[in-house]
Amino acid sequence: MDIRGYNMPEDLYYEENHFWIRDEGDTLVMGMDDFAQLLAGEIVYVQLPDEGKELKAGKKFAKIESGKWLGKVYAPVSGELIAVNEELETNPGLINDDCYGKGWMFKIKPSDKGELDNLMRTVEEIDTWLAEEIEKYVTE
């Protein structure tokens, strides 16, 4: 769905640091949302932590860099990092090209899927949040 000019698919959860989460049963797939990848510009580096890493909701576990920006990746839920998109090691620009598809970043086995309820899901929540983020970061 288009919200304020940004592609924000309806079937995903969103967290406040501009990462999306797709629920695939026992696994959650995570990546950077359209707003963040456009604001950051060309992504040049993604830190790919070791699989098996234990994640705690709200704690930093990786970094992303663009030519003009250095960002931190926070765990959206607690659980185990079970896969990383190794293609990003040689082609981090996949995030810019296809942030919701080939540019996925991490797969997590959540310890409590109930933590997804702490993320944004409804059009109203996403629209309100995105309006605030545009006000903060996008200069006319």
CYANA upper distance limits for C-alpha pairs under 8 A (distance plus 0.5 A):
  1 MET  CA      7 ASN  CA      6.28
  1 MET  CA      8 MET  CA      5.85
  1 MET  CA      9 PRO  CA      5.52
  1 MET  CA     10 GLU  CA      6.56
  2 ASP  CA      6 TYR  CA      5.92
  2 ASP  CA      7 ASN  CA      5.32
  2 ASP  CA      8 MET  CA      6.54
  2 ASP  CA      9 PRO  CA      8.23
  3 ILE  CA      7 ASN  CA      7.02
  3 ILE  CA      8 MET  CA      7.03
  3 ILE  CA    127 ASP  CA      6.79
  3 ILE  CA    130 LEU  CA      8.37
  4 ARG  CA    127 ASP  CA      8.05
  4 ARG  CA    130 LEU  CA      8.19
  4 ARG  CA    131 ALA  CA      8.04
  6 TYR  CA     34 ASP  CA      6.68
  6 TYR  CA     35 PHE  CA      6.57
  7 ASN  CA     34 ASP  CA      6.42
  7 ASN  CA     35 PHE  CA      8.31
  8 MET  CA     33 ASP  CA      7.74
  8 MET  CA     34 ASP  CA      7.38
 10 GLU  CA    121 ARG  CA      8.05
 10 GLU  CA    122 THR  CA      8.32
 10 GLU  CA    123 VAL  CA      7.98
 11 ASP  CA     22 ARG  CA      7.75
 12 LEU  CA     20 TRP  CA      6.75
 12 LEU  CA     21 ILE  CA      6.15
 12 LEU  CA     22 ARG  CA      5.58
 12 LEU  CA     23 ASP  CA      7.92
 12 LEU  CA    121 ARG  CA      7.26
 13 TYR  CA     20 TRP  CA      6.06
 13 TYR  CA     21 ILE  CA      5.50
 13 TYR  CA     22 ARG  CA      6.98
 13 TYR  CA    116 LEU  CA      7.93
 13 TYR  CA    119 LEU  CA      6.50
 13 TYR  CA    120 MET  CA      6.09
 13 TYR  CA    121 ARG  CA      5.47
 14 TYR  CA     18 HIS  CA      7.25
 14 TYR  CA     19 PHE  CA      6.38
 14 TYR  CA     20 TRP  CA      5.01
 14 TYR  CA     21 ILE  CA      6.75
 14 TYR  CA    119 LEU  CA      6.21
 14 TYR  CA    120 MET  CA      5.50
 14 TYR  CA    121 ARG  CA      6.95
 14 TYR  CA    126 ILE  CA      8.17
 15 GLU  CA     19 PHE  CA      6.12
 15 GLU  CA     20 TRP  CA      6.95
 15 GLU  CA     76 PRO  CA      7.14
 15 GLU  CA    119 LEU  CA      5.82
 15 GLU  CA    120 MET  CA      6.69
 16 GLU  CA    119 LEU  CA      8.46
 16 GLU  CA    129 TRP  CA      8.42
 17 ASN  CA     73 VAL  CA      8.20
 17 ASN  CA     74 TYR  CA      8.03
 18 HIS  CA     32 MET  CA      6.52
 18 HIS  CA     33 ASP  CA      5.97
 18 HIS  CA     35 PHE  CA      7.77
 18 HIS  CA     36 ALA  CA      6.37
 19 PHE  CA     30 MET  CA      7.22
 19 PHE  CA     31 GLY  CA      5.90
 19 PHE  CA     32 MET  CA      4.83
 19 PHE  CA     33 ASP  CA      5.73
 20 TRP  CA     30 MET  CA      6.07
 20 TRP  CA     31 GLY  CA      5.89
 20 TRP  CA     32 MET  CA      6.53
 20 TRP  CA     33 ASP  CA      6.30
 21 ILE  CA     28 LEU  CA      6.72
 21 ILE  CA     29 VAL  CA      6.01
 21 ILE  CA     30 MET  CA      5.06
 21 ILE  CA     31 GLY  CA      7.28
 21 ILE  CA     76 PRO  CA      8.43
 22 ARG  CA     28 LEU  CA      6.04
 22 ARG  CA     29 VAL  CA      5.57
 22 ARG  CA     30 MET  CA      7.00
 23 ASP  CA     27 THR  CA      6.99
 23 ASP  CA     28 LEU  CA      5.34
 23 ASP  CA     29 VAL  CA      7.21
 24 GLU  CA     28 LEU  CA      6.20
 24 GLU  CA     29 VAL  CA      7.72
 26 ASP  CA    109 LYS  CA      6.72
 26 ASP  CA    110 PRO  CA      7.90
 27 THR  CA    107 LYS  CA      6.95
 27 THR  CA    108 ILE  CA      6.16
 27 THR  CA    109 LYS  CA      5.41
 27 THR  CA    110 PRO  CA      7.45
 28 LEU  CA    107 LYS  CA      6.02
 28 LEU  CA    108 ILE  CA      5.56
 28 LEU  CA    109 LYS  CA      6.84
 28 LEU  CA    110 PRO  CA      7.65
 29 VAL  CA    104 TRP  CA      7.57
 29 VAL  CA    105 MET  CA      8.04
 29 VAL  CA    106 PHE  CA      6.37
 29 VAL  CA    107 LYS  CA      5.00
 29 VAL  CA    108 ILE  CA      6.93
 30 MET  CA    104 TRP  CA      6.59
 30 MET  CA    105 MET  CA      6.27
 30 MET  CA    106 PHE  CA      5.63
 30 MET  CA    107 LYS  CA      6.63
 30 MET  CA    108 ILE  CA      8.22
 31 GLY  CA     95 ILE  CA      8.48
 31 GLY  CA     99 CYS  CA      7.14
 31 GLY  CA    100 TYR  CA      7.31
 31 GLY  CA    103 GLY  CA      7.52
 31 GLY  CA    104 TRP  CA      5.18
 31 GLY  CA    105 MET  CA      5.42
 31 GLY  CA    106 PHE  CA      7.24
 32 MET  CA     36 ALA  CA      7.01
 32 MET  CA     37 GLN  CA      7.07
 32 MET  CA     95 ILE  CA      7.64
 32 MET  CA     99 CYS  CA      6.67
 32 MET  CA    100 TYR  CA      8.22
 32 MET  CA    104 TRP  CA      8.00
 32 MET  CA    105 MET  CA      8.18
 33 ASP  CA     37 GLN  CA      6.89
 33 ASP  CA     99 CYS  CA      6.92
 33 ASP  CA    100 TYR  CA      7.81
 34 ASP  CA     38 LEU  CA      6.61
 34 ASP  CA     99 CYS  CA      7.08
 35 PHE  CA     39 LEU  CA      6.62
 36 ALA  CA     40 ALA  CA      6.38
 37 GLN  CA     41 GLY  CA      6.59
 37 GLN  CA     42 GLU  CA      8.11
 37 GLN  CA     43 ILE  CA      7.97
 37 GLN  CA     95 ILE  CA      7.46
 37 GLN  CA     96 ASN  CA      6.35
 37 GLN  CA     99 CYS  CA      8.08
 38 LEU  CA     96 ASN  CA      7.81
 39 LEU  CA    138 VAL  CA      8.30
 40 ALA  CA     66 SER  CA      6.55
 40 ALA  CA     67 GLY  CA      8.46
 40 ALA  CA     68 LYS  CA      7.31
 40 ALA  CA     69 TRP  CA      6.42
 41 GLY  CA     66 SER  CA      6.69
 41 GLY  CA     67 GLY  CA      7.62
 41 GLY  CA     68 LYS  CA      7.83
 41 GLY  CA     96 ASN  CA      8.24
 42 GLU  CA     66 SER  CA      5.92
 42 GLU  CA     67 GLY  CA      7.00
 42 GLU  CA     93 GLY  CA      6.90
 42 GLU  CA     96 ASN  CA      7.09
 43 ILE  CA     64 ILE  CA      7.84
 43 ILE  CA     65 GLU  CA      6.37
 43 ILE  CA     66 SER  CA      4.72
 43 ILE  CA     67 GLY  CA      7.59
 43 ILE  CA     92 PRO  CA      6.28
 43 ILE  CA     93 GLY  CA      5.84
 43 ILE  CA     95 ILE  CA      7.49
 43 ILE  CA     96 ASN  CA      7.30
 44 VAL  CA     64 ILE  CA      8.39
 44 VAL  CA     65 GLU  CA      6.26
 44 VAL  CA     66 SER  CA      5.51
 44 VAL  CA     67 GLY  CA      7.29
 44 VAL  CA     91 ASN  CA      8.50
 44 VAL  CA     92 PRO  CA      6.12
 44 VAL  CA     93 GLY  CA      7.07
 45 TYR  CA     64 ILE  CA      6.18
 45 TYR  CA     65 GLU  CA      5.56
 45 TYR  CA     66 SER  CA      7.30
 45 TYR  CA     88 LEU  CA      8.25
 45 TYR  CA     89 GLU  CA      7.75
 45 TYR  CA     92 PRO  CA      6.26
 46 VAL  CA     62 ALA  CA      8.17
 46 VAL  CA     63 LYS  CA      6.53
 46 VAL  CA     64 ILE  CA      5.03
 46 VAL  CA     65 GLU  CA      7.01
 46 VAL  CA     88 LEU  CA      7.13
 46 VAL  CA     89 GLU  CA      7.29
 46 VAL  CA     92 PRO  CA      6.89
 47 GLN  CA     62 ALA  CA      5.95
 47 GLN  CA     63 LYS  CA      5.72
 47 GLN  CA     64 ILE  CA      6.78
 48 LEU  CA     62 ALA  CA      7.26
 48 LEU  CA     84 VAL  CA      6.79
 48 LEU  CA     85 ASN  CA      8.31
 48 LEU  CA     86 GLU  CA      8.05
 48 LEU  CA     89 GLU  CA      8.15
 49 PRO  CA     53 LYS  CA      7.77
 49 PRO  CA     61 PHE  CA      7.81
 49 PRO  CA     62 ALA  CA      7.04
 49 PRO  CA     84 VAL  CA      8.09
 50 ASP  CA     81 LEU  CA      8.26
 50 ASP  CA     84 VAL  CA      8.49
 51 GLU  CA     80 GLU  CA      8.41
 51 GLU  CA     81 LEU  CA      5.82
 51 GLU  CA     82 ILE  CA      5.60
 51 GLU  CA     83 ALA  CA      6.10
 51 GLU  CA     84 VAL  CA      7.43
 52 GLY  CA     80 GLU  CA      6.28
 52 GLY  CA     81 LEU  CA      5.76
 52 GLY  CA     82 ILE  CA      6.13
 53 LYS  CA     80 GLU  CA      6.24
 53 LYS  CA     81 LEU  CA      5.77
 53 LYS  CA     82 ILE  CA      8.26
 54 GLU  CA     78 SER  CA      8.08
 54 GLU  CA     79 GLY  CA      6.36
 54 GLU  CA     80 GLU  CA      5.14
 54 GLU  CA     81 LEU  CA      6.86
 55 LEU  CA     59 LYS  CA      7.81
 55 LEU  CA     61 PHE  CA      7.71
 55 LEU  CA     75 ALA  CA      6.67
 55 LEU  CA     77 VAL  CA      7.89
 55 LEU  CA     78 SER  CA      5.56
 55 LEU  CA     79 GLY  CA      5.64
 55 LEU  CA     80 GLU  CA      6.24
 55 LEU  CA     81 LEU  CA      7.30
 56 LYS  CA     75 ALA  CA      6.67
 56 LYS  CA     77 VAL  CA      6.94
 56 LYS  CA     78 SER  CA      4.71
 56 LYS  CA     79 GLY  CA      7.13
 57 ALA  CA     74 TYR  CA      7.80
 57 ALA  CA     75 ALA  CA      5.36
 57 ALA  CA     76 PRO  CA      5.76
 57 ALA  CA     77 VAL  CA      4.71
 57 ALA  CA     78 SER  CA      5.06
 58 GLY  CA     74 TYR  CA      5.94
 58 GLY  CA     75 ALA  CA      5.79
 58 GLY  CA     76 PRO  CA      6.65
 58 GLY  CA     77 VAL  CA      7.73
 59 LYS  CA     74 TYR  CA      5.66
 59 LYS  CA     75 ALA  CA      6.17
 60 LYS  CA     72 LYS  CA      6.87
 60 LYS  CA     73 VAL  CA      6.00
 60 LYS  CA     74 TYR  CA      4.66
 60 LYS  CA     75 ALA  CA      6.82
 61 PHE  CA     72 LYS  CA      8.13
 61 PHE  CA     73 VAL  CA      6.42
 61 PHE  CA     74 TYR  CA      6.37
 61 PHE  CA     75 ALA  CA      7.16
 62 ALA  CA     72 LYS  CA      6.51
 62 ALA  CA     73 VAL  CA      5.47
 62 ALA  CA     74 TYR  CA      7.73
 63 LYS  CA     70 LEU  CA      7.69
 63 LYS  CA     71 GLY  CA      6.13
 63 LYS  CA     72 LYS  CA      5.02
 63 LYS  CA     73 VAL  CA      6.08
 64 ILE  CA     70 LEU  CA      6.40
 64 ILE  CA     71 GLY  CA      5.58
 64 ILE  CA     72 LYS  CA      6.78
 64 ILE  CA     73 VAL  CA      7.76
 65 GLU  CA     69 TRP  CA      6.19
 65 GLU  CA     70 LEU  CA      4.98
 65 GLU  CA     71 GLY  CA      6.66
 66 SER  CA     70 LEU  CA      6.93
 76 PRO  CA    116 LEU  CA      8.36
 76 PRO  CA    119 LEU  CA      8.29
 77 VAL  CA    110 PRO  CA      6.98
 77 VAL  CA    111 SER  CA      8.46
 77 VAL  CA    112 ASP  CA      8.16
 77 VAL  CA    113 LYS  CA      8.28
 77 VAL  CA    115 GLU  CA      6.36
 77 VAL  CA    116 LEU  CA      7.50
 78 SER  CA    110 PRO  CA      6.30
 78 SER  CA    111 SER  CA      6.36
 78 SER  CA    112 ASP  CA      7.52
 78 SER  CA    115 GLU  CA      8.35
 79 GLY  CA    108 ILE  CA      6.89
 79 GLY  CA    109 LYS  CA      5.97
 79 GLY  CA    110 PRO  CA      4.64
 79 GLY  CA    111 SER  CA      5.08
 79 GLY  CA    112 ASP  CA      8.00
 80 GLU  CA    108 ILE  CA      6.03
 80 GLU  CA    109 LYS  CA      5.64
 80 GLU  CA    110 PRO  CA      6.93
 80 GLU  CA    111 SER  CA      8.00
 81 LEU  CA    106 PHE  CA      7.61
 81 LEU  CA    107 LYS  CA      6.53
 81 LEU  CA    108 ILE  CA      5.09
 81 LEU  CA    109 LYS  CA      6.95
 82 ILE  CA    106 PHE  CA      8.28
 82 ILE  CA    107 LYS  CA      6.11
 82 ILE  CA    108 ILE  CA      5.96
 82 ILE  CA    109 LYS  CA      6.89
 83 ALA  CA    106 PHE  CA      6.26
 83 ALA  CA    107 LYS  CA      5.41
 83 ALA  CA    108 ILE  CA      7.57
 84 VAL  CA    105 MET  CA      6.36
 84 VAL  CA    106 PHE  CA      5.06
 84 VAL  CA    107 LYS  CA      6.81
 85 ASN  CA     89 GLU  CA      8.43
 85 ASN  CA    103 GLY  CA      8.30
 85 ASN  CA    104 TRP  CA      7.06
 85 ASN  CA    105 MET  CA      5.65
 85 ASN  CA    106 PHE  CA      6.70
 86 GLU  CA     90 THR  CA      8.32
 87 GLU  CA     91 ASN  CA      6.41
 87 GLU  CA     92 PRO  CA      7.90
 88 LEU  CA     92 PRO  CA      4.69
 88 LEU  CA     93 GLY  CA      7.90
 88 LEU  CA     94 LEU  CA      7.28
 88 LEU  CA    103 GLY  CA      7.88
 88 LEU  CA    105 MET  CA      8.11
 92 PRO  CA    103 GLY  CA      8.28
 93 GLY  CA     97 ASP  CA      6.80
 93 GLY  CA    103 GLY  CA      8.32
 94 LEU  CA     98 ASP  CA      6.24
 94 LEU  CA     99 CYS  CA      7.36
 94 LEU  CA    102 LYS  CA      6.81
 94 LEU  CA    103 GLY  CA      5.11
 95 ILE  CA     99 CYS  CA      4.86
 95 ILE  CA    100 TYR  CA      8.42
 95 ILE  CA    102 LYS  CA      7.94
 95 ILE  CA    103 GLY  CA      4.62
 95 ILE  CA    104 TRP  CA      7.53
 96 ASN  CA    103 GLY  CA      7.91
 97 ASP  CA    103 GLY  CA      7.74
 98 ASP  CA    102 LYS  CA      6.15
 98 ASP  CA    103 GLY  CA      5.75
 99 CYS  CA    103 GLY  CA      5.07
 99 CYS  CA    104 TRP  CA      6.72
100 TYR  CA    104 TRP  CA      6.64
115 GLU  CA    119 LEU  CA      8.13
120 MET  CA    125 GLU  CA      6.48
120 MET  CA    126 ILE  CA      6.74
121 ARG  CA    125 GLU  CA      7.24
121 ARG  CA    126 ILE  CA      7.32
122 THR  CA    126 ILE  CA      6.75
123 VAL  CA    127 ASP  CA      6.40
124 GLU  CA    128 THR  CA      6.66
125 GLU  CA    129 TRP  CA      6.67
126 ILE  CA    130 LEU  CA      6.40
127 ASP  CA    131 ALA  CA      6.56
128 THR  CA    132 GLU  CA      6.99
129 TRP  CA    133 GLU  CA      6.78
130 LEU  CA    134 ILE  CA      6.53
131 ALA  CA    135 GLU  CA      6.74
132 GLU  CA    136 LYS  CA      6.76
133 GLU  CA    137 TYR  CA      6.49
133 GLU  CA    138 VAL  CA      8.23
134 ILE  CA    138 VAL  CA      5.51
135 GLU  CA    139 THR  CA      8.39
